[in-house]
Structures are given as structure tokens and as C-alpha cells.
Amino acid sequence: MLPEGFVKKYQQLLGAEAPAFFESFQQPRHKGFRINPLKPNPTEVALDLSRPVPYAKWGYYGAVNGRQVDHQAGYVYSQEPSAMYVAAIAAPQPGERVLDLCAAPGGKTTYLASFMQQQGLLVSNEIMPKRARILAENVERFGIQNAVILNESPAHLAPRFPAFFDTILVDAPCSGEGMFRKDPAAQAYWTPDYPAKCATRQREIMTEALKMVRPGGHLVYSTCTFSPEEDEQMMAWVLANYPEFRLQPIKRYPGMTAGRPDWADGNPELAQAVRLFPHHIDGEGHFMALLQRAATAEVPVTKPKKKAKKGKQPRRKTLPDQDQVALWQAFEKNNLNCTLNGDLVVFGDQLYLSPETLDLTQLKVVRPGLHLGTLKRQRFEPSYALALALKATAARHHLALSAADYRAYVHGDTFKTVETGKHWVLLTYQAKTVGFGKLVNGTVKNFFPKGLRFEAAE
């Protein structure tokens, strides 16, 4: 049952529309997924592609089985349909610098990467450590090569990246009213004053996010709530306090409605925003607005503050030494048919390929780029992330798995093959790369990550 205060609030705001609005919460929710254009032949998946989401390139209505190879190999990403429109509005160009500020679990980051086609810089940030790790897993599965994953607060990022990004996406933490149907538990912590509390936090986030937009750049603001305090009133606050930013029009597809100036300060510019109501569209509730910073905006010079040395310190990024470079180059020469572009960096014994030279000192870094693998004593062990970022033809040695071999692989077992020799092999199943194995005289040693192993269906 919907909270009493919520019902009263939206009876007043929606008037004659309120009954249909409340009725929508009793209807089955709509599921969706996106295919991955970073993969070869992305439409070759065992899913129904007959119902595209009209406002989301690569998006479809339907459900994904998390244990099917299409998901494990990063060919599909499950995402609620209306949430897809957020990154579709941003639609960054290849080569841009892009920030997904509140990125976990990764739906919007993976969608942004789809537009960028492995070119440019995608900084994906999540303030909660546990959620940041989930974000990293989804980025790796999707095969993204140009992403840096951080675990930072907006206040600590802003001095590091003043007027730096072409596009910023702020999918702000909110009261979650738009998710009541998808997640009934969200109703339990809703109170009449909760939206105002969320709005306070959103203003803090936006204060820092706006500093990082370059002159002429864009910021997409979104929430999954209906609350005017967090939606139109938030944009009214931005327009009143940051005159170098203006709202830009967003294309409205059938079922989408304009922002409501009368729910804020009456500024007609607020109608440029878009609302998605579940009684109008096949999806959950969302609000989206597109801001642009004036090309002539003056950028104040800021210096990052030194972080106090308390508790666990961020891992240090270093350049690889001569021996470490030699290990990677030997692996690359013996196992790959391609050259990967970027800067080699080392975190502990882990080797990464950074998409751009960045000063990440004093930042909590989850991934400084594409994880290439582990530097062992006198040898290099490639990562799962590298495998999923490669096409089968990029490897000198690749092995097509049978259904039985694939089940053994995802379960963590070794398996036999008629192939001989001793070298790394890029494993494929149904023409999709699924990981690395080490071939040793007819036996393939398993390197599927232990935390991801599962029982595949017969």
C-alpha cells in the first residue's frame, strides 16, 4: 500500500490524473535490456529483439537470464526501460571526456560507453565502496577499454577536474518514488519530509558537479522520483544560482511529459525538462533535465586540497619498470594480434592501461583503466577484463568451447582439448569471448574468476 502522505501529496499535485497514476503501481512492471555495440555481431543473442525501446538506441523490452552466455560475455545489460533515456539524452561523442558521477551499478556508464566506442575518457565514480566494486564488475563484463573507475565524493573530485568534462551525468540519489513499483521496499523508508532531505544532498552534489563542466559542455541531471523538491525545484535552484547554465530542450517521445514550472518558481524554462510517469509510459518514474554551460563562462582557478592522512590510504599508481614492461610486451607479442592504446600503469602487482594521462594521486581508485592482468615473477597472467575487451580474432590462440566445455569453464573446472602446446588461449562460446585459459598439453587450466563461478544449465 502506498504511504498515506505520498497519496495526499500527489492527489493535490496531479488532480484528475491521480487515480490513473495510483492505479499504475498495481500493474506489472516492464523489464528491459540493451545489447552491447562494443562487441562483434551484437545482435546475435538468444533474446527477442522484436520490441525495441523507441527512445533508447540498442534498448529492448524483455528480461535477461543472468546465467546465459549473452550476459556472462557482456553482450547484454539488463536495465529498466525508462532509465535508458538518461544516458540516451547525454549521447556523448567518441573522443569526449565524460563523467558519470553517481554511477553504480553501471547501467548508465555502460550505455555512455556504447556511444563513445572505446574512444575518449569515461570517468565512472561511485561514493559507496561496495557499490563501486559492483560497478567495476559491470564495466569489465561490458568490455569497456576507456573507463577509469573511482570511489570518491563529488567534493573531492571537483578541485581535481575543474571545467574538465564535455559531458557529465548526475543520476542523483533520491527519494526513489519512481521505483515504488519495481522495489516496494522503497516505500518503507519514505516519509513526507524525505524528499526535502534528499534535495539537500542533491544540491551539495550539484554544487560540485557544475564546477567540472567545461564551457560549452553539458550536464544531464536525473532522478527516479516524482518529487518536485528534487526535480523542477532543483533545476530552478541551479538556474537562479548559476546563470552560466541554461536548460536545453529534450526530445519528448509519446508518453513523456514536459517539466512542470508551476511545481517550482514558475520559470517557463523548466518545461524543457522531461517527466516519465508510469501511467503514461511503459516504464518506471523518472525526471531528466539537460543543462549547458555557456561557452564564454569564466572558470575560476582552483587547487585541490591535500587529503588528511587518516585511515586507509588510496593505492598508489606508478609507471611500470623496465622488467614489468618487458613482461607485458612479451605477452602481447606472443598472444595478441593487436596493439592496445593507452598508458601502462601499475597498482601493486596489477597492470592497467589508462585511456588518458591523469593525475590520480590522493584519489581512491578502483580501476585506473582497463585491467590487463597480474605481474607475477617472470611471467604475466592476463585478466578476465582483458579477455572480455578483446575480439576472438585479437588473440593468436583461441579455442571454441563446446556446451560441456563452457559449463566446466564457468564452474571453475579444467577440461580437455585436442589442442596441443603450452600457451594462453582466448576462449569463446557461441562465437563470444568468455575468458582466458592456459593450455598445457591438451588440458585447459581454468582462470574464470572464483567469485563469478556458477552452475550453467544443461
TAGIKA-V872903 format. One line per field, one symbol per residue. ss: DSSP state (~ for helix, > for strand, _ for the rest). phi: phi as a letter, one per 30 degrees, with the letter a starting at -180 (. if undefined). psi: psi as a letter, one per 20 degrees, with the letter a starting at -180 (. if undefined). A space follows every 10 residues. Layout:
# TAGIKA-V872903
ss = ???
phi = ???
psi = ???
This chain:
# TAGIKA-V872903
ss = ___~~~~~~~ ~~~~~~~~~~ ~~~~______ _>>>>_____ __________ _>______>> >_______~~ ~~___>>>__ ~~~~~~~~~~ ______>>>> ______~~~~ ~~~~~~____ >>>>>___~~ ~~~~~~~~~~ ~~____>>>> ___~~~~~__ ____>>>>>> >_____~~~_ ___~~~~___ ___~~~~~~~ ~~~~~~~~~~ ~~>>>>>>>> >>>_______ _~~~~~~~~~ ~___>>>>__ _____>>>__ ~~~____~~~ ~~_>>>____ _____>>>>> >>>_______ __________ ______>>__ _~~~~~~~~~ ~~~~~>____ __>>>>>__> >>>>______ ____>>>__> >>>>>>__>> >>_~~~~~~_ _~~~>__>>> __~~~~~~~~ ~___>>____ _>>>>>>>>_ _>>>>>>>>> __>>>>___~ ~~______
phi = .deedddddd dddchddeed dddddcdedc caabdcddcd hdddbdbdcd bdddcbeicb dkccddcdde dedidbbdae eddddddddd hddejdcbbc dbcddkeddd deddddhicj bccccbdded ddddeddddd ddidcccccc bbdedddedd bdhccdbbcc cdebdiddce ddbeddddcd becdeddddd ddddddeddd dcddeidbbc cbbcbcdeec cedddddddd cbddcbdcdc dcdejdbdec edcbcidddd dddbcccdcc bdlddbbbbc cbdedcddcd dbcddddddb idcddcdbdd dddddddddd ddddbccbcc ckcdbbbicc cbcddadbdc dicdcdbdld ddlcdcdiab cdcdddeddc deddcdbbbd cdeddddddd djcdacbddb jbadbddbbh icdblcbcdb hiccdcbdee dcdacddd
psi = pqqghggggi gghichiggh ghhhiiqqqp qrrqroiiqq liimqlqoki mqohjopjqq prqpoijqhh ghjjhqpppp ghhhhghhgg mqqpirpppo hmhqiighgh gghhhiljpa poooqphpgg hhhgggghgg hikpikpppq mrqhhhhghh lplhqhpppn nqpaikhijh ghnhhhhhjp rhjghhghhg hhhgghgggh hipqpirqpp pqrlqiohhi ehhghhgghh imiipqqqqp pprpiqqqqn hijcjioihi ihrpqopiih qmaapqppqo qppphjppoq pqppqpppnp bpqqqpprqq rghgghgghg gggiiqjrpp pappqpocjp propiqoqoj qjqopgpjbp ohaporokrp oqrhgggiiq qhiiqhoqpp qrgggghggi ijqrrqqiqr aorqpopqpk jppiaqropn lipoqpkpph iiqroqq.
